[in-house]
Amino acid sequence: MGRKATSEIKDEPEEPIVARFKMGKTAVSEPEVKGIENLTPAEKKHLLLQLSRDKIKDSSAGPWEIVDIFRENWRAVKATLTQPVEIDVRDVGRDALFRVSLDITQLERELETQEPE
């Protein structure tokens, strides 16, 4: 069996989100991604996890700049309501442009819009 990548998300008040993978010591934080403030918390989490995976594969990756964000209408995938989100990202370190595709679930959207008690 192969190794399983697990992730931890640090999301404390007044501190940027940081994504880390136990498989490697690589971490990507919000300040490394220009334009990340335009994303919702769920989108930030998914994007930072993806960028961390990329950085594990190629340590020369980053910093990044968000070029464009595309949010599609909600659709049902199996029994789950999801909203496809595509984010065009420029990897400044490698001078490359690529697209990250995410499926944000209805539950994630509801959780991020709930106010803390």
Secondary structure, DSSP 8 states (H G I E B T S, - for coil): ------EEEE--TTS--EEEETTSS-EEEGGGEETGGGS-HHHHHHHHHHHHHHHHH-TT---EEEEEEEE---EEETTEEEEEEEEEEEETTTTEEEEEEEEEEHHHHHHHHS---
